[in-house]
Amino acid sequence: MHDTVPTQVRTVQITRLAGNGRWKMPTGDRLISLLLLAPSVVAIAVFIYGFIGFTGFASLTRWDSLVPDFSFVGMHNYVVLFSTTRFQIDLRNTVTFTVLFLVCCLSIGLSLALMLDRGIRGEGVFRSIFLFPLALSFIVTGVVWRWLLNPGSVQLGSTGINLLFDLLGLGFLKTGWYTDPRIGIKAVVIAATWQMSGYVMAMYLAGLRGIPEELREAAIVDGATGFQVYRHVILPLLHPITLGAIIILGHISLKIFDLVVAMTGPGPGFSSDVPAFFMFDTTFRGDNFSQGAGIAVIILIMVAVLIVPYLLYSLRAEAQP
Amino acid sequence: MFRRIRVLTVLSLLLIGAIMQVGWAGVARTNKLEIFSWWTAGGEAEGLSGLFSAYKRQYPNVEIVNATVAGGAGTNAKAVLATRLTGGDPPDSFQVHAGLEIEKYAPDRFLESIDSLYRSEGWERALPRGVLTLLQFKGHYYSVPVNIHRANVLWYSKKVFADNNLQPPKTFAEFFQVAETLKAKGIAPFVMGDKEGWEAGHVFEVVLIGVLGADGYRGLWTGKTAWTSPRVTEALNTFKRMLTYTNTDHAALTWDGAGQYLIDGKGAMQIMGDWQDGWFQSKKFADYGWAPPPGTTGIFDALSDSFALPRRAKNRENALNWLKIAGSKAGQEAFNPKKGSICARTDCNQSLFNAYLQSAAKDWQKDALVPSVMHGAATIESWATKYKDIIALFVTSGDVARTQTALQAACKDAKVCM
């Protein structure tokens, strides 16, 4: 799941290597490295790009049962998809989820990192505590948060967070969480943020440690206040980290599936449904393979819109001496 | 450096070789029987193992592989099965709802007709006519039914009804009266758990039967009753009003989670299939009553689990014997009392069954039979799935006009409505 970026970067580098200069029979180490790379190049060509191509092709056919039917129907599946209520809701949910998830993770991660970077005592302990959720699978996170955010009811009493509100005398804060169609996917954001913000914190912390102490000192000598040091020296230097975090979190959130399945399912009125879940439903439960392929292509395009600019940017940065 | 890489390459090649050996060993023919189903919980799993022991008694040398995939109404299992069938690695026999659900598996291509078994085993005499009609697809039989479930049952807490001097409602008017009384007492009048989406479709199917009657409901799936008719509007409005009496956490619960309300005496009524009977028993809860839901007295909304024979089954002989056992009196008597369903055959010994199942078996003999849509009997899977999604959306939107338009469109997509 987290490997999309490195894989693509790797292939791009391979093609660059292969395209360098005149072709000579490689010898020694070079031959070995080419031989060792070959299987994965072939595997990636077939199992990633080959299947992307096949999925794109399938989405233009009439394959809507277990028996493949490759008669060409053009954009018909996409027209149907975009007029399906469930898919419209899904797209809205994806945008809501991605934006909220990115904003929450980045802001919480950055604040935690900045606080830990002040050299407080027991930093290692805190760092581990914030990082631990990352070690869980989304399935576990989903189940735990399903219990925590269970709405409870008048007759059977409150549970989880609602119970906590009751005990603290904050009963008016109780809501239906993921069972309330107005909240829906936003409840999933809470769980996802809980899991991933520690990771963002670790990235920022690494970035902060990479900033030479001299820069801060120079700024202070020049008369900058603490806030100005952060605003004009530290934060600009953290930009590459932010970009990296957006890429990693963004492609997770656009493809999110396991967390939603474990935590809420499609939710009341599809309020927590996501395209990936709809794709699974359509393809493997509804046997509508062509429409499922259409959803997959749309997800791929969304991820590409996020990642391709980053790839181009990093390639250009690499090319510069 | 060079040396180490060479050693590593050789090692990894050896490893790959070893793994492939294991792979080939797995394909080797043995005397096995792989049965695919979604029966993993409580009584269901017990029923299945009852059927397994009936098989073992006759064929002790066959090793049974129990391939189950958990998930209500088989939603996950069907996804796995689809890939196995298309991938050319079918199980020896698999569970499928009797009825038009079989269309999903493209019988001409992936299944083997078992008409000859029906003749040699005399099933055409042992099974009721209604079930036989349900099982035929383009004039052929593709699966053997092991049981009959009833989808339209109103389960109620005897204690709640006795405390409030109430009778189970026979009409929707009575239902709303009862619900109003109970609501005032702080009891959840009508409990529902629709987390998985199909449960709402299940309840609405029962409401449709209650409002339109047996013939009207049947006609919806054959094109004789129009989805645009004012009576469908009435059913939607009735369902919408029923939803105002549900527990607030219905979207967080599955049907069995909702059943806890009845056990705790905090909820009064629930519409669910008769697998609820088995679930109550597994919870050691006895203080429940049952009645036909409003408007459905004398109508039996049926579904049936059956086993089919895929083409290219690896152990075809064993699978044929399995189907014979599944359709036999001994097999069904071993399976059904534990599963909490009645026999598909008419000659089972009734003393093996509990009070509810005996009453269901009596109704089965005399009631009008209608096929369940949410459980694969009434129509093809793609239409049933659309119906499910439309009703799940309706539970939160409450938009009657839009829902009715969508239901009509789904009927058109299935090429049943013009």
Interface residues (C-beta under 8 A of the other chain):
Chain A: G28 D29 I32 L36 D64 S65 L66 V67 T85 R86 R146 N150 P151 G152 S153 V154 Q155 L156 G176 Y178 T179 P181 G265 P266 G267 P268 G269 F270 S271 F280 D281 F284 R285 G286 D287 N288
Chain B: M1 F2 I5 T9 T75 K78 A79 A82 T83 L85 T86 K104 Y105 A106 R109 F110 G186 I187 A188 D194 K195 E196 G197 N247 T248 D249 H250 A251 A252 Q260 Y261 D264 K266 G267 E381 S382 T385 D389 A392 L393 V395 T396 S397 A406
